[in-house]
Amino acid sequence: MKKQKSLKKTALQDNFAFVAIDEYNTKTQIIPLLLDKNTRKKILDEHKNNPFGMSGDKEHPTKVYSAELARIIDKLRVQPTNGKLALYQPNCNGPFHIVELPGKRGEKIRELGMIFEDRAKAEHVIFKKRIINLLAQYGFELAETEC
């Protein structure tokens, strides 16, 4: 006799503990940083000046992000893939396209018509748009001119 599959997902299958802690941290640690204009400007300036967070070498010191920027980047990295903005470079020496990722592997990416020659500029545009999208998920509207 085969065991029947349960139609109801358990808390463990839904990753309930991680989701609950992530929600709490987002509401108490991330959103307040992004809503404060001065802090948001500081974070955006820091990212614009160092969009890659490069590690150092013998000639250059390691560029370490501030704790605030590191928290924001970590949050943006764990966002669901469906609808997430990313860079796509169709040709190895060509420009960078900002695309929206699909929810499932193998589905088509959606080109947004934003093309950049400079990868750093493209990375920063994506960062700003992800911040706007994150705030919108929590009911806060931020114009692109504010970001």
VMD Tcl script that builds the backbone (N, CA, C; Angstrom):
set m [mol new atoms 441]
animate dup $m
set s [atomselect $m all]
$s set {name element resname resid chain x y z} {
  {N N MET 1 A 0.830 -1.156 0.000}
  {CA C MET 1 A 0.000 0.000 0.000}
  {C C MET 1 A 0.898 1.251 0.000}
  {N N LYS 2 A 0.562 2.205 -0.868}
  {CA C LYS 2 A 1.326 3.444 -0.965}
  {C C LYS 2 A 0.841 4.457 0.053}
  {N N LYS 3 A 1.805 5.219 0.555}
  {CA C LYS 3 A 1.472 6.285 1.488}
  {C C LYS 3 A 0.929 7.473 0.703}
  {N N GLN 4 A -0.191 8.017 1.128}
  {CA C GLN 4 A -0.773 9.174 0.452}
  {C C GLN 4 A 0.003 10.437 0.808}
  {N N LYS 5 A 0.163 11.282 -0.195}
  {CA C LYS 5 A 0.822 12.560 0.044}
  {C C LYS 5 A -0.141 13.498 0.750}
  {N N SER 6 A 0.407 14.223 1.692}
  {CA C SER 6 A -0.388 15.208 2.410}
  {C C SER 6 A -0.559 16.436 1.524}
  {N N LEU 7 A -1.777 16.897 1.356}
  {CA C LEU 7 A -2.033 18.078 0.552}
  {C C LEU 7 A -1.656 19.348 1.301}
  {N N LYS 8 A -1.675 19.271 2.625}
  {CA C LYS 8 A -1.354 20.431 3.433}
  {C C LYS 8 A 0.152 20.446 3.694}
  {N N LYS 9 A 0.770 21.603 3.420}
  {CA C LYS 9 A 2.205 21.723 3.673}
  {C C LYS 9 A 2.436 21.978 5.157}
  {N N THR 10 A 3.538 21.455 5.636}
  {CA C THR 10 A 3.889 21.677 7.032}
  {C C THR 10 A 4.649 23.005 7.156}
  {N N ALA 11 A 4.814 23.458 8.388}
  {CA C ALA 11 A 5.571 24.692 8.643}
  {C C ALA 11 A 7.008 24.537 8.160}
  {N N LEU 12 A 7.552 23.345 8.316}
  {CA C LEU 12 A 8.919 23.093 7.865}
  {C C LEU 12 A 9.012 23.170 6.342}
  {N N GLN 13 A 8.050 22.593 5.639}
  {CA C GLN 13 A 8.042 22.651 4.176}
  {C C GLN 13 A 7.871 24.075 3.667}
  {N N ASP 14 A 7.116 24.895 4.388}
  {CA C ASP 14 A 6.908 26.289 3.994}
  {C C ASP 14 A 8.021 27.203 4.483}
  {N N ASN 15 A 9.024 26.620 5.175}
  {CA C ASN 15 A 10.150 27.397 5.667}
  {C C ASN 15 A 9.662 28.509 6.598}
  {N N PHE 16 A 8.684 28.168 7.437}
  {CA C PHE 16 A 7.996 29.144 8.275}
  {C C PHE 16 A 8.938 29.932 9.179}
  {N N ALA 17 A 9.882 29.257 9.825}
  {CA C ALA 17 A 10.769 29.934 10.771}
  {C C ALA 17 A 11.617 30.987 10.060}
  {N N PHE 18 A 12.208 30.623 8.917}
  {CA C PHE 18 A 13.029 31.590 8.182}
  {C C PHE 18 A 12.185 32.771 7.720}
  {N N VAL 19 A 11.023 32.501 7.185}
  {CA C VAL 19 A 10.150 33.565 6.681}
  {C C VAL 19 A 9.754 34.518 7.812}
  {N N ALA 20 A 9.408 33.978 8.966}
  {CA C ALA 20 A 8.994 34.810 10.099}
  {C C ALA 20 A 10.147 35.689 10.585}
  {N N ILE 21 A 11.319 35.127 10.708}
  {CA C ILE 21 A 12.483 35.900 11.161}
  {C C ILE 21 A 12.875 36.929 10.112}
  {N N ASP 22 A 12.830 36.546 8.850}
  {CA C ASP 22 A 13.176 37.477 7.767}
  {C C ASP 22 A 12.204 38.659 7.733}
  {N N GLU 23 A 10.920 38.384 7.912}
  {CA C GLU 23 A 9.918 39.454 7.950}
  {C C GLU 23 A 10.182 40.413 9.104}
  {N N TYR 24 A 10.457 39.854 10.261}
  {CA C TYR 24 A 10.735 40.676 11.432}
  {C C TYR 24 A 11.970 41.552 11.191}
  {N N ASN 25 A 13.041 40.946 10.707}
  {CA C ASN 25 A 14.267 41.695 10.445}
  {C C ASN 25 A 14.057 42.773 9.384}
  {N N THR 26 A 13.294 42.455 8.362}
  {CA C THR 26 A 13.033 43.440 7.311}
  {C C THR 26 A 12.278 44.633 7.870}
  {N N LYS 27 A 11.251 44.365 8.642}
  {CA C LYS 27 A 10.419 45.448 9.186}
  {C C LYS 27 A 11.145 46.282 10.238}
  {N N THR 28 A 12.030 45.662 11.003}
  {CA C THR 28 A 12.680 46.393 12.095}
  {C C THR 28 A 14.072 46.900 11.762}
  {N N GLN 29 A 14.749 46.278 10.796}
  {CA C GLN 29 A 16.138 46.639 10.509}
  {C C GLN 29 A 16.352 47.246 9.124}
  {N N ILE 30 A 15.639 46.770 8.118}
  {CA C ILE 30 A 15.890 47.189 6.734}
  {C C ILE 30 A 15.025 48.376 6.343}
  {N N ILE 31 A 13.714 48.246 6.509}
  {CA C ILE 31 A 12.784 49.299 6.087}
  {C C ILE 31 A 13.108 50.641 6.756}
  {N N PRO 32 A 13.368 50.678 8.063}
  {CA C PRO 32 A 13.704 51.983 8.671}
  {C C PRO 32 A 14.944 52.643 8.052}
  {N N LEU 33 A 15.933 51.843 7.680}
  {CA C LEU 33 A 17.125 52.404 7.024}
  {C C LEU 33 A 16.764 53.056 5.700}
  {N N LEU 34 A 15.884 52.411 4.965}
  {CA C LEU 34 A 15.534 52.898 3.624}
  {C C LEU 34 A 14.555 54.068 3.667}
  {N N LEU 35 A 13.780 54.169 4.717}
  {CA C LEU 35 A 12.812 55.270 4.815}
  {C C LEU 35 A 13.459 56.570 5.293}
  {N N ASP 36 A 14.562 56.476 6.006}
  {CA C ASP 36 A 15.261 57.670 6.459}
  {C C ASP 36 A 16.057 58.254 5.283}
  {N N LYS 37 A 15.707 59.473 4.866}
  {CA C LYS 37 A 16.313 60.073 3.667}
  {C C LYS 37 A 17.835 60.171 3.759}
  {N N ASN 38 A 18.344 60.589 4.904}
  {CA C ASN 38 A 19.796 60.748 5.046}
  {C C ASN 38 A 20.524 59.413 4.976}
  {N N THR 39 A 19.992 58.425 5.657}
  {CA C THR 39 A 20.598 57.093 5.632}
  {C C THR 39 A 20.518 56.496 4.235}
  {N N ARG 40 A 19.351 56.641 3.593}
  {CA C ARG 40 A 19.180 56.115 2.240}
  {C C ARG 40 A 20.174 56.761 1.280}
  {N N LYS 41 A 20.365 58.076 1.379}
  {CA C LYS 41 A 21.324 58.777 0.513}
  {C C LYS 41 A 22.742 58.268 0.755}
  {N N LYS 42 A 23.090 58.074 2.017}
  {CA C LYS 42 A 24.424 57.561 2.369}
  {C C LYS 42 A 24.644 56.166 1.774}
  {N N ILE 43 A 23.639 55.317 1.900}
  {CA C ILE 43 A 23.721 53.952 1.370}
  {C C ILE 43 A 23.830 53.975 -0.149}
  {N N LEU 44 A 23.006 54.801 -0.795}
  {CA C LEU 44 A 23.041 54.883 -2.260}
  {C C LEU 44 A 24.375 55.437 -2.758}
  {N N ASP 45 A 24.902 56.441 -2.084}
  {CA C ASP 45 A 26.201 56.996 -2.479}
  {C C ASP 45 A 27.313 55.962 -2.318}
  {N N GLU 46 A 27.262 55.238 -1.216}
  {CA C GLU 46 A 28.277 54.208 -0.981}
  {C C GLU 46 A 28.218 53.131 -2.062}
  {N N HIS 47 A 27.010 52.699 -2.409}
  {CA C HIS 47 A 26.873 51.674 -3.445}
  {C C HIS 47 A 27.311 52.202 -4.804}
  {N N LYS 48 A 26.964 53.450 -5.106}
  {CA C LYS 48 A 27.340 54.034 -6.392}
  {C C LYS 48 A 28.862 54.086 -6.543}
  {N N ASN 49 A 29.552 54.406 -5.456}
  {CA C ASN 49 A 31.010 54.493 -5.487}
  {C C ASN 49 A 31.694 53.138 -5.485}
  {N N ASN 50 A 30.980 52.099 -5.078}
  {CA C ASN 50 A 31.564 50.762 -4.996}
  {C C ASN 50 A 30.486 49.709 -5.223}
  {N N PRO 51 A 29.980 49.595 -6.453}
  {CA C PRO 51 A 28.865 48.675 -6.689}
  {C C PRO 51 A 29.228 47.193 -6.628}
  {N N PHE 52 A 30.529 46.879 -6.645}
  {CA C PHE 52 A 30.935 45.470 -6.694}
  {C C PHE 52 A 31.454 44.939 -5.361}
  {N N GLY 53 A 31.776 45.823 -4.419}
  {CA C GLY 53 A 32.317 45.364 -3.143}
  {C C GLY 53 A 33.566 44.532 -3.311}
  {N N MET 54 A 34.520 45.063 -4.038}
  {CA C MET 54 A 35.700 44.289 -4.430}
  {C C MET 54 A 36.618 43.937 -3.263}
  {N N SER 55 A 37.165 42.735 -3.353}
  {CA C SER 55 A 38.167 42.347 -2.369}
  {C C SER 55 A 39.505 42.955 -2.797}
  {N N GLY 56 A 40.368 43.125 -1.858}
  {CA C GLY 56 A 41.640 43.781 -2.131}
  {C C GLY 56 A 42.704 42.841 -2.665}
  {N N ASP 57 A 43.832 43.440 -2.973}
  {CA C ASP 57 A 45.019 42.690 -3.371}
  {C C ASP 57 A 46.236 43.433 -2.813}
  {N N LYS 58 A 47.424 43.088 -3.268}
  {CA C LYS 58 A 48.641 43.709 -2.736}
  {C C LYS 58 A 48.664 45.217 -2.941}
  {N N GLU 59 A 48.091 45.670 -4.030}
  {CA C GLU 59 A 48.157 47.090 -4.368}
  {C C GLU 59 A 46.929 47.882 -3.915}
  {N N HIS 60 A 45.814 47.205 -3.676}
  {CA C HIS 60 A 44.566 47.892 -3.330}
  {C C HIS 60 A 43.975 47.297 -2.056}
  {N N PRO 61 A 43.544 48.148 -1.129}
  {CA C PRO 61 A 42.905 47.615 0.089}
  {C C PRO 61 A 41.516 47.053 -0.228}
  {N N THR 62 A 41.065 46.144 0.628}
  {CA C THR 62 A 39.726 45.584 0.488}
  {C C THR 62 A 38.695 46.684 0.727}
  {N N LYS 63 A 37.685 46.742 -0.128}
  {CA C LYS 63 A 36.612 47.717 0.035}
  {C C LYS 63 A 35.464 47.025 0.761}
  {N N VAL 64 A 35.316 47.335 2.025}
  {CA C VAL 64 A 34.294 46.696 2.849}
  {C C VAL 64 A 33.080 47.606 2.924}
  {N N TYR 65 A 31.910 47.029 2.732}
  {CA C TYR 65 A 30.672 47.794 2.835}
  {C C TYR 65 A 30.371 48.139 4.287}
  {N N SER 66 A 29.655 49.226 4.482}
  {CA C SER 66 A 29.160 49.564 5.809}
  {C C SER 66 A 28.150 48.498 6.234}
  {N N ALA 67 A 27.891 48.425 7.541}
  {CA C ALA 67 A 26.939 47.434 8.050}
  {C C ALA 67 A 25.555 47.642 7.445}
  {N N GLU 68 A 25.159 48.914 7.259}
  {CA C GLU 68 A 23.827 49.207 6.707}
  {C C GLU 68 A 23.705 48.714 5.268}
  {N N LEU 69 A 24.707 49.037 4.444}
  {CA C LEU 69 A 24.659 48.602 3.045}
  {C C LEU 69 A 24.729 47.080 2.949}
  {N N ALA 70 A 25.567 46.466 3.766}
  {CA C ALA 70 A 25.674 44.999 3.753}
  {C C ALA 70 A 24.330 44.350 4.089}
  {N N ARG 71 A 23.603 44.899 5.077}
  {CA C ARG 71 A 22.282 44.366 5.441}
  {C C ARG 71 A 21.307 44.461 4.278}
  {N N ILE 72 A 21.316 45.621 3.620}
  {CA C ILE 72 A 20.384 45.831 2.498}
  {C C ILE 72 A 20.708 44.857 1.366}
  {N N ILE 73 A 21.981 44.733 1.021}
  {CA C ILE 73 A 22.383 43.824 -0.058}
  {C C ILE 73 A 22.000 42.391 0.280}
  {N N ASP 74 A 22.230 41.976 1.515}
  {CA C ASP 74 A 21.857 40.615 1.912}
  {C C ASP 74 A 20.356 40.387 1.745}
  {N N LYS 75 A 19.546 41.369 2.120}
  {CA C LYS 75 A 18.094 41.245 1.983}
  {C C LYS 75 A 17.697 41.136 0.515}
  {N N LEU 76 A 18.297 41.970 -0.324}
  {CA C LEU 76 A 17.946 41.962 -1.748}
  {C C LEU 76 A 18.363 40.660 -2.431}
  {N N ARG 77 A 19.402 40.033 -1.925}
  {CA C ARG 77 A 19.868 38.772 -2.520}
  {C C ARG 77 A 18.911 37.621 -2.286}
  {N N VAL 78 A 18.164 37.644 -1.185}
  {CA C VAL 78 A 17.276 36.519 -0.873}
  {C C VAL 78 A 15.853 36.733 -1.375}
  {N N GLN 79 A 15.621 37.784 -2.146}
  {CA C GLN 79 A 14.298 38.000 -2.725}
  {C C GLN 79 A 13.987 36.865 -3.709}
  {N N PRO 80 A 12.712 36.537 -3.883}
  {CA C PRO 80 A 12.347 35.489 -4.834}
  {C C PRO 80 A 12.824 35.827 -6.254}
  {N N THR 81 A 13.139 34.801 -7.009}
  {CA C THR 81 A 13.673 34.990 -8.351}
  {C C THR 81 A 12.644 35.589 -9.297}
  {N N ASN 82 A 11.387 35.195 -9.166}
  {CA C ASN 82 A 10.352 35.679 -10.077}
  {C C ASN 82 A 10.248 37.207 -10.018}
  {N N GLY 83 A 10.557 37.856 -11.121}
  {CA C GLY 83 A 10.466 39.302 -11.203}
  {C C GLY 83 A 11.725 40.036 -10.767}
  {N N LYS 84 A 12.716 39.305 -10.307}
  {CA C LYS 84 A 13.958 39.933 -9.840}
  {C C LYS 84 A 14.703 40.523 -11.030}
  {N N LEU 85 A 15.269 41.698 -10.834}
  {CA C LEU 85 A 16.041 42.343 -11.893}
  {C C LEU 85 A 17.464 41.806 -11.885}
  {N N ALA 86 A 18.022 41.670 -13.089}
  {CA C ALA 86 A 19.372 41.132 -13.228}
  {C C ALA 86 A 20.025 41.721 -14.465}
  {N N LEU 87 A 21.336 41.493 -14.567}
  {CA C LEU 87 A 22.067 41.918 -15.759}
  {C C LEU 87 A 22.197 40.757 -16.722}
  {N N TYR 88 A 22.128 41.081 -17.983}
  {CA C TYR 88 A 22.285 40.096 -19.054}
  {C C TYR 88 A 23.183 40.725 -20.104}
  {N N GLN 89 A 24.201 39.991 -20.490}
  {CA C GLN 89 A 25.129 40.485 -21.513}
  {C C GLN 89 A 25.100 39.493 -22.679}
  {N N PRO 90 A 24.320 39.796 -23.718}
  {CA C PRO 90 A 24.173 38.856 -24.831}
  {C C PRO 90 A 25.494 38.529 -25.537}
  {N N ASN 91 A 26.367 39.513 -25.666}
  {CA C ASN 91 A 27.670 39.304 -26.297}
  {C C ASN 91 A 28.749 39.600 -25.275}
  {N N CYS 92 A 29.811 38.790 -25.264}
  {CA C CYS 92 A 30.810 38.917 -24.194}
  {C C CYS 92 A 31.462 40.299 -24.126}
  {N N ASN 93 A 31.541 41.023 -25.206}
  {CA C ASN 93 A 32.111 42.370 -25.169}
  {C C ASN 93 A 31.057 43.445 -25.402}
  {N N GLY 94 A 29.817 43.054 -25.377}
  {CA C GLY 94 A 28.734 43.984 -25.680}
  {C C GLY 94 A 28.179 44.667 -24.451}
  {N N PRO 95 A 27.130 45.437 -24.655}
  {CA C PRO 95 A 26.521 46.170 -23.545}
  {C C PRO 95 A 25.747 45.245 -22.595}
  {N N PHE 96 A 25.407 45.805 -21.449}
  {CA C PHE 96 A 24.659 45.087 -20.423}
  {C C PHE 96 A 23.193 45.481 -20.492}
  {N N HIS 97 A 22.321 44.485 -20.470}
  {CA C HIS 97 A 20.878 44.702 -20.524}
  {C C HIS 97 A 20.295 44.388 -19.149}
  {N N ILE 98 A 19.374 45.232 -18.695}
  {CA C ILE 98 A 18.653 44.916 -17.465}
  {C C ILE 98 A 17.421 44.113 -17.862}
  {N N VAL 99 A 17.278 42.959 -17.210}
  {CA C VAL 99 A 16.175 42.051 -17.523}
  {C C VAL 99 A 15.447 41.678 -16.244}
  {N N GLU 100 A 14.245 41.162 -16.429}
  {CA C GLU 100 A 13.455 40.643 -15.320}
  {C C GLU 100 A 13.466 39.123 -15.435}
  {N N LEU 101 A 13.830 38.458 -14.352}
  {CA C LEU 101 A 13.936 37.003 -14.368}
  {C C LEU 101 A 12.566 36.346 -14.232}
  {N N PRO 102 A 12.391 35.187 -14.886}
  {CA C PRO 102 A 11.122 34.460 -14.761}
  {C C PRO 102 A 11.087 33.679 -13.448}
  {N N GLY 103 A 9.949 33.136 -13.159}
  {CA C GLY 103 A 9.786 32.364 -11.932}
  {C C GLY 103 A 10.311 30.950 -12.024}
  {N N LYS 104 A 10.466 30.432 -13.241}
  {CA C LYS 104 A 10.899 29.043 -13.413}
  {C C LYS 104 A 12.055 28.967 -14.399}
  {N N ARG 105 A 12.930 28.046 -14.135}
  {CA C ARG 105 A 14.063 27.810 -15.020}
  {C C ARG 105 A 13.565 27.411 -16.408}
  {N N GLY 106 A 14.186 27.979 -17.427}
  {CA C GLY 106 A 13.837 27.657 -18.792}
  {C C GLY 106 A 12.853 28.618 -19.431}
  {N N GLU 107 A 12.139 29.381 -18.604}
  {CA C GLU 107 A 11.227 30.374 -19.159}
  {C C GLU 107 A 12.030 31.567 -19.653}
  {N N LYS 108 A 11.414 32.369 -20.489}
  {CA C LYS 108 A 12.115 33.505 -21.076}
  {C C LYS 108 A 12.261 34.656 -20.092}
  {N N ILE 109 A 13.437 35.303 -20.195}
  {CA C ILE 109 A 13.637 36.532 -19.434}
  {C C ILE 109 A 12.920 37.652 -20.169}
  {N N ARG 110 A 12.591 38.697 -19.431}
  {CA C ARG 110 A 11.892 39.825 -20.049}
  {C C ARG 110 A 12.848 41.005 -20.125}
  {N N GLU 111 A 13.134 41.422 -21.350}
  {CA C GLU 111 A 14.007 42.584 -21.573}
  {C C GLU 111 A 13.235 43.848 -21.210}
  {N N LEU 112 A 13.883 44.759 -20.495}
  {CA C LEU 112 A 13.222 45.982 -20.068}
  {C C LEU 112 A 13.621 47.189 -20.909}
  {N N GLY 113 A 14.478 46.983 -21.896}
  {CA C GLY 113 A 14.874 48.068 -22.787}
  {C C GLY 113 A 15.894 49.015 -22.184}
  {N N MET 114 A 16.498 48.634 -21.072}
  {CA C MET 114 A 17.539 49.465 -20.458}
  {C C MET 114 A 18.892 48.830 -20.755}
  {N N ILE 115 A 19.716 49.554 -21.502}
  {CA C ILE 115 A 21.001 49.032 -21.959}
  {C C ILE 115 A 22.111 49.978 -21.504}
  {N N PHE 116 A 23.181 49.400 -20.979}
  {CA C PHE 116 A 24.294 50.181 -20.444}
  {C C PHE 116 A 25.618 49.652 -20.973}
  {N N GLU 117 A 26.518 50.562 -21.288}
  {CA C GLU 117 A 27.880 50.180 -21.664}
  {C C GLU 117 A 28.716 49.926 -20.413}
  {N N ASP 118 A 28.405 50.639 -19.347}
  {CA C ASP 118 A 29.159 50.562 -18.100}
  {C C ASP 118 A 28.437 49.645 -17.110}
  {N N ARG 119 A 29.095 48.546 -16.727}
  {CA C ARG 119 A 28.469 47.582 -15.824}
  {C C ARG 119 A 28.175 48.202 -14.460}
  {N N ALA 120 A 29.065 49.055 -13.962}
  {CA C ALA 120 A 28.863 49.673 -12.645}
  {C C ALA 120 A 27.575 50.493 -12.618}
  {N N LYS 121 A 27.326 51.253 -13.680}
  {CA C LYS 121 A 26.091 52.047 -13.742}
  {C C LYS 121 A 24.869 51.135 -13.768}
  {N N ALA 122 A 24.961 50.067 -14.534}
  {CA C ALA 122 A 23.842 49.126 -14.627}
  {C C ALA 122 A 23.574 48.462 -13.274}
  {N N GLU 123 A 24.628 48.065 -12.575}
  {CA C GLU 123 A 24.475 47.448 -11.254}
  {C C GLU 123 A 23.797 48.413 -10.282}
  {N N HIS 124 A 24.177 49.687 -10.346}
  {CA C HIS 124 A 23.600 50.669 -9.433}
  {C C HIS 124 A 22.126 50.937 -9.758}
  {N N VAL 125 A 21.776 50.955 -11.035}
  {CA C VAL 125 A 20.365 51.138 -11.428}
  {C C VAL 125 A 19.532 49.976 -10.891}
  {N N ILE 126 A 20.046 48.761 -11.027}
  {CA C ILE 126 A 19.338 47.587 -10.510}
  {C C ILE 126 A 19.178 47.698 -8.994}
  {N N PHE 127 A 20.230 48.097 -8.309}
  {CA C PHE 127 A 20.180 48.250 -6.860}
  {C C PHE 127 A 19.075 49.218 -6.454}
  {N N LYS 128 A 19.017 50.364 -7.118}
  {CA C LYS 128 A 17.985 51.359 -6.795}
  {C C LYS 128 A 16.589 50.827 -7.078}
  {N N LYS 129 A 16.415 50.152 -8.207}
  {CA C LYS 129 A 15.092 49.620 -8.551}
  {C C LYS 129 A 14.672 48.515 -7.576}
  {N N ARG 130 A 15.619 47.707 -7.121}
  {CA C ARG 130 A 15.289 46.668 -6.142}
  {C C ARG 130 A 14.855 47.287 -4.815}
  {N N ILE 131 A 15.494 48.390 -4.435}
  {CA C ILE 131 A 15.084 49.080 -3.209}
  {C C ILE 131 A 13.655 49.595 -3.348}
  {N N ILE 132 A 13.358 50.220 -4.477}
  {CA C ILE 132 A 12.004 50.732 -4.724}
  {C C ILE 132 A 10.994 49.588 -4.667}
  {N N ASN 133 A 11.320 48.450 -5.289}
  {CA C ASN 133 A 10.420 47.287 -5.286}
  {C C ASN 133 A 10.232 46.723 -3.881}
  {N N LEU 134 A 11.321 46.669 -3.098}
  {CA C LEU 134 A 11.227 46.156 -1.734}
  {C C LEU 134 A 10.315 47.041 -0.887}
  {N N LEU 135 A 10.506 48.338 -0.976}
  {CA C LEU 135 A 9.649 49.255 -0.217}
  {C C LEU 135 A 8.188 49.136 -0.649}
  {N N ALA 136 A 7.951 48.945 -1.934}
  {CA C ALA 136 A 6.580 48.799 -2.436}
  {C C ALA 136 A 5.917 47.548 -1.855}
  {N N GLN 137 A 6.696 46.484 -1.666}
  {CA C GLN 137 A 6.147 45.256 -1.076}
  {C C GLN 137 A 5.619 45.499 0.334}
  {N N TYR 138 A 6.183 46.487 1.019}
  {CA C TYR 138 A 5.780 46.787 2.383}
  {C C TYR 138 A 4.893 48.031 2.473}
  {N N GLY 139 A 4.371 48.445 1.322}
  {CA C GLY 139 A 3.392 49.540 1.298}
  {C C GLY 139 A 3.967 50.942 1.271}
  {N N PHE 140 A 5.244 51.080 0.971}
  {CA C PHE 140 A 5.849 52.406 0.913}
  {C C PHE 140 A 6.194 52.746 -0.526}
  {N N GLU 141 A 5.743 53.910 -0.954}
  {CA C GLU 141 A 5.993 54.328 -2.325}
  {C C GLU 141 A 7.171 55.296 -2.342}
  {N N LEU 142 A 8.154 54.975 -3.162}
  {CA C LEU 142 A 9.338 55.817 -3.296}
  {C C LEU 142 A 9.550 56.074 -4.786}
  {N N ALA 143 A 9.546 57.337 -5.155}
  {CA C ALA 143 A 9.752 57.694 -6.563}
  {C C ALA 143 A 11.206 57.434 -6.940}
  {N N GLU 144 A 11.421 57.163 -8.222}
  {CA C GLU 144 A 12.793 56.918 -8.686}
  {C C GLU 144 A 13.672 58.137 -8.451}
  {N N THR 145 A 13.093 59.334 -8.453}
  {CA C THR 145 A 13.889 60.536 -8.218}
  {C C THR 145 A 14.364 60.614 -6.765}
  {N N GLU 146 A 13.685 59.894 -5.865}
  {CA C GLU 146 A 14.095 59.885 -4.455}
  {C C GLU 146 A 15.137 58.825 -4.177}
  {N N CYS 147 A 15.399 58.013 -5.151}
  {CA C CYS 147 A 16.312 56.908 -4.943}
  {C C CYS 147 A 17.534 57.044 -5.803}
}
mol reanalyze $m
mol bondsrecalc $m
mol representation Tube
mol addrep $m
